[in-house]
């Protein structure tokens, strides 16, 4: 059983689970340490160099990669730490996209939060800025776009595709100042083996990877994805009477927050103007609107009259495993036939 230990962060004694990193210990106790490449789903990399802290009175270390120890004394701010952190952030921001109002993340941007934490000097940034060379934006993917001008090369997307998705679509391309994130051969996303799951998009801290249609919902509804029998938990974002977003439910054991391309981006059919919103009954070759009671009475009547081999059932992959089980049980036990099939068999 994992025990707990005590350490001191900024003269505040905290108790944390053994095996945690210093960054995790600080965040768990509402102590802010700027960080850009850290994500709880990924192994720590220490790539952004912004989460540096002072350990035991002098030794500087990356808090995301440093495990806690009993009696450890941590300083999240000191002259040396502040200087190193500010210089790192200034170098990241110097050639970064600056129109924050037009950015999908806006105030949710981790780089913006880190800059506010340390305080950035406009005069120093102007001295650091290189020639304005805008790289082309990759809009080839139907669901998201990649703007390398916003990218801070933190590597979260690379690690996400490798550690979580297991495809390894992304990697670091070129060297030094010209390093960017790209696919094999630096080809457009549409020409790569990317499955458009969007896992890299939701973890990007600066919106270099961003959905093409991004709207903030007014509220969210917890539900289950309808695209297959896995039963992934999702939150659908709603604005007015429209569904405008979808995100994974991290508490659902079936998917733990992850989604495929259908679950994350396939919600737009809900708002389609041609989607059926009421039952239709065919009369003399024409479909007429009916109430649910009328439709269910007609179904029950026809089912009763066609028990046995006159009846067949065809189930859907959009149903849950439990729903498909109930339909096959109904077909065999009630309708008295074994004539049942499933679209996933084809």
PyMOL commands that set and color helices and strands:
alter all, ss='L'
color gray80, all
select helices_A, chain A and resi 22-28+79-94+100-102+106-108+110-118+122-128+156-165+176-178+184-186+189-191+199-203+261-265+268-271+292-305+321-333+343-345
alter helices_A, ss='H'
color red, helices_A
select strands_A, chain A and resi 4-9+12-17+52-55+59-62+73-75+144-146+171-173+180-182+209-211+219-224+233-239+242-248+280-283+286-289+313-315+340-342
alter strands_A, ss='S'
color yellow, strands_A
deselect
rebuild
show_as cartoon
